[in-house]
Amino acid sequence: MEAYEYIFAAVIMVAILIAAIFLTGISPQLYRSTSEIEQLKMAAQKIMAQVMLSPGKSMNGVEDWGGDITIKGSNLSSFGLAVSAFFTREAFTLDPDKVQRLSRELGELYIRPEEALKMLNLDSYYGIALTFIPALNIDVSWAGSDITIEVLTEQGMPASNVSIVVGAFHVQDGKVGFNLARLRDVDGDGRCDVSFPFNPELLIVVADYYGIRMVNVTSSSPHRGYFIGRYLLTSSSSIINDALQVFAVSFPNGTIALMGVTCSLEQWINAPISDYRVYNVSHVEPNAIAVVALTEDNKLMVAHKIVPTNYSSTAGEVYPPLAYMLERSVKIGLSTYTLRLKVWRMSW
């Protein structure tokens, strides 16, 4: 055997030895990354199931805690957003009042993320972010009495042939007046135009796109509030008369109608929250959307149910080195959303 053959064989042996040392060094890291991703996946699946399928519970056993303003985040023993009544419980159906409690706008009623993490037994080991993505995006614009409504799908495509019900509200002779209109997109661009015999101050739009529905509330009034449980919360002027409760009715043939019924309001003087004036609503209709009343300055007070865009244990955007994300389609009231859950480790 020539000398160069010995040299070539030695080079091969050294290369094999170096490769073995390199692979030995990175294999634990690869195994660790795979293991951590699996742990995040299992954690995300458990969290999603708890959030969507459990109603949660207060320390005194109340499952319908979302609309009870005497129950704060510190009073909860378990966290979940599902509807609480057994005979109305459906998979992936969330309670609108519980979802509202994830909005910082509600002040004292806001469930802080650290409280939710503790109830989910995550503490400081994991970070989570919930994002509520509307299945339909409704854009409403108007000039005077002329209204333009554009409906896009979650992917940004025009919702062609979409059906729309519009409720337009205004102040008339010291009372709340409203008109209804039914529209359908016939041009395939997801746009509809309508005019009313007055200048609306509030528009409630319900869009139906092949069974996928979305509710939109748009108001030009400076007075706004929140409609949670059987309470109207507002920090604006006092309300001077009874209110109009707006709700949706779904008929067996699949059509939707908006209706209004008068309800009385009584101020709760010693309410357990200090951020807002609190009014008791005499009764709450199924699929209630908003409560509309007049203020002392003869303006519309609009209180409606809201859905926050994001709920996160960390402020701002988070880009962890390892994270796991799940998405599920859920119903909140009449509306359909994509619920996106992102889970990541806070420490390594």
Buried (B, 14 or more C-beta within 10 A) or exposed (E): EEEEEEEEEEEEEEEEEEEEEEEEEEEEEEEEEEEBEEBBBEBBBBBBEBBBBBBBBBEEEBBBBBBBBEBBBEBBEBBBBBBBEEEEEEEBBBBBBBBBBBBEEBBEBBBBBEBBBBBBBBEEEBBBBBBBBBBBBBBBEBEEBEBEBBBBBBEEEBBBEBBBBBBBBBBEEEEBBBBBBBBEBEEEEBBBEBEBEBEBBBBBBBBBBEEBBBBBBBBEBEBBBBBBBBBBBBEBBEBBBBBBBBBBEBEEEEEBBBEBEEBEBEEBEEBEBEBBBBBBBBEBBEBBBBBBBBBEEEBBBBBBBBBBEBBBBEEEEBEBEEBBBBEBEBBBBBBBBBBBBBBBBBEE
